[in-house]
Amino acid sequence: MSMLNPGDVIRTRSAKEFRIDKLLGVGSQADVYLLNDGRSVFKRFRDREELSRVRWLINRRLPADLPLALPTDLVEDMAHGGYISAFANGGTLASLLADPALSYADSICVAHGIMDNLAKIHAHMAHGDVREENIFVVTHRDACGTLAVDSVIYIDADNYAAEDAPLPMYLGDTLVMAPELRRTRDPRFVSRSADVYAAAQILHLLLLRHNDSGFVTSPAEFSEAMLAGHWHSDMFGATRRDTGLVGQGFRAEMLDSRMASLFRAALQADPALRPSARQVADHLHALLTQGRIVHCPHCNWPMMLEPGVTRCAHTHHCGKAFDQPRLVLPGGHQVPVTGSLVLGRGELGNERVSKRHLLLSRAGPLVCVRDLDSSNGTYVRDDASASWHRLAPNEEVYLCPHPHDSLLKAGGVELMLRF
């Protein structure tokens, strides 16, 4: 198939004309060109049969705000034909991952954006080719240097699958291919669960900083392990081989139990056992909003907190115990928060406090606070200058003990947490 040149004119089914600006990339299925309006691209297929699937997408009239570079018009008069779609802003996830300034907190924000937007796509279809090069991310940093994810756009949905759509003609990236696809090479197995399997490889990079798609063994051994449904670099395996980032990255023990469970389930050989993208996205959101991503005060390595944690999870080089948090009761009496502690009217001596008002649990260098459906509420704040926020019944929040300020209130009783 001959290449198009800058200035060549293409005409769409809707009688619009565009000029080729430059070639953006050459793939096994198609070539991609930037058009002279600077906002659109033309993807020209090698196989004209792919146009029937493009027509399905256009006729389906999917939501305009779907985080997916969808075809907007069809081109049928070029050799083999193709489609027009919006140009994806930002850089690829692959380039973002190569940025040395990407902190661990940044990684969690990006991971949430990836899974949240994949879940939105899954409300309508499976993407079929989830990999770092097919995800474009736009970010910015605020005045404090905190990274925010403005948008996550998936491109190259040519291998998509939907209930009433023509079957995909090709399969996605071999390195992240789910076992059922690797085993059968059957496009009927392109699915949302296969997308989640592929996305778990990206989470491996973002959450554990290990590259699990490189070949540290032979390609044959890699393929054999994947066909058998065995993740060849199990997170908790005693003989774990760290692929791609030798001597770097984090051990899986730094994940909280829910994230570890989702991680393992996403890489199950049985598609029915894998979680949905929404389940993973919701847990990442909870970690972010509850402030459960912390750095060990001793070694400064990150970890995900949950109640019951008492020491650094990075036992191979740190493993030190965290300081013991203490609750300061009215009158000055101090109670160590060693595990879980239920507080009520008997402990606080106030009629506005319920008999079982709130639960405190130790969580590393933080204290987890849960309201026990109290009558007059449990209130928290970030610092002494902030306004009080009332927790919903059974809502959890994680507080960092402060030497001077009361950041917790049960009914009308202010309480202090100290180390």
C-alpha positions, 0 to 999 in steps of 0.5 A, a space after each residue: 500500500 503506497 503512502 500518502 504525501 503531505 498535501 494529498 486530499 481525502 474526501 469523506 462519506 459526508 463530502 468533507 475534504 481534508 489534506 494530509 499534513 504528515 504521517 504519524 505512525 505505521 502499524 500492522 493494521 493501518 497507517 495514521 496521518 495528521 490532517 491539516 486542520 491540526 485537530 483530526 487524524 486519518 487512519 487508513 486500513 490495509 484491509 477494506 473489510 475493517 470498514 464494516 466495523 467502523 460503520 457500526 461504531 459511527 451508526 451506534 452514536 456512542 456518547 460524545 464524552 466517551 473517553 475514546 477516540 471514536 470515528 467521526 466520518 468514513 473514507 471510502 474512496 481511498 485504497 482500502 479506506 479508513 476513517 477520521 477521528 479527533 486527534 488525541 491531546 497529551 502524551 502517551 502513557 508510555 512517555 509519562 511512565 518514563 518521566 523521572 518526576 512521576 511520584 508514587 502519588 502521581 502514579 496512583 492518580 494516573 492509575 485511577 484515571 486509566 481504570 475509571 475511563 476504561 470502566 466508562 468505555 466498558 459500559 458500551 464495549 470492550 476496547 480490545 487493545 489496552 496498552 501503554 501506547 494506546 492511552 493518552 494522558 493530559 496532566 497538570 500540576 497545581 501551585 503546590 506541585 500536586 499532579 492532577 489528571 485532566 483527561 485520559 483518552 484511549 485510542 485505536 479501538 479498532 479491535 473493539 468488541 460489543 454484543 451486536 457488532 461484527 467480530 474483530 479482525 485482529 487481536 491486541 498486543 501479544 505481551 499483555 494478551 489474556 490466556 483465553 486469547 493467547 490460547 485460542 486466537 479467537 476474536 470471540 474472546 475479546 472482552 471486557 475481562 481481557 481488557 482488565 487483564 491487559 490493564 493489570 500489566 499497566 497497574 503493575 508498572 504504576 503501583 509496583 514499579 515493575 515491568 511484567 511484560 519483558 522477557 527475562 526468560 525465553 519467549 517460549 517459557 513466557 508463552 508457556 506460563 501465560 497459556 497455563 494461566 500462570 502469571 510468570 512474575 507472581 506478586 507474592 511469589 517466593 521466587 519472584 523474578 522482577 522483569 525489566 526493572 532489575 533491583 528496583 520497584 516495590 514488593 507486593 506487601 506494600 499494597 493493602 489487602 483489597 488492592 492485592 486481591 484485585 491485582 491477583 484476580 485481574 490476572 486469573 486465567 479464568 475470565 469470570 474471576 477477574 474484577 471489573 474495571 469499575 471495581 478497581 477504579 473505585 478502590 483506587 479512588 477510595 485510597 486517594 480520597 481517604 489519604 491512605 497512600 503514605 510514605 514510611 517516616 523511616 525509609 520514605 518508601 510508599 505503602 497503602 494503609 489499612 487498619 491493623 498495620 503497625 510497621 513499614 511493609 518494606 521488610 526487606 530493607 526497613 520494616 521498622 515499627 511506627 510510633 504508637 498513636 494515643 488518644 487524649 481524652 477530656 481531662 488529659 487521660 491518654 489511651 494508646 490506640 494499639 488495635 481497635 478502640 470503640 468510644 462511647 458515652 461511658 468513655 467520654 462522659 457526655 450525654 451527647 455521645 452515643 453508647 457506641 459512637 465511633 471506632 478508632 483503629 491503628 493504621 500505620 502512622 495514621 488512625 482510622 476513624 469510623 462513625 458507628 451511626 451515632 446520633 449527634 455525629 462524628 466530626 473531623 477536620 484536616 487542621 485547626 483552621 479547617 471547618 468540621 466535616 461530619 462523617 456519614 454513618 459507617 464512613 471511614 477517614 484516616 487522620 494523622 495525629 497532631 501534637 497540638 490540634 484537635 482534629 476529631 469530635 464526637 458529638 460535642 466532645 473534642 478529642 486529640 490524637 498524638 504520638 
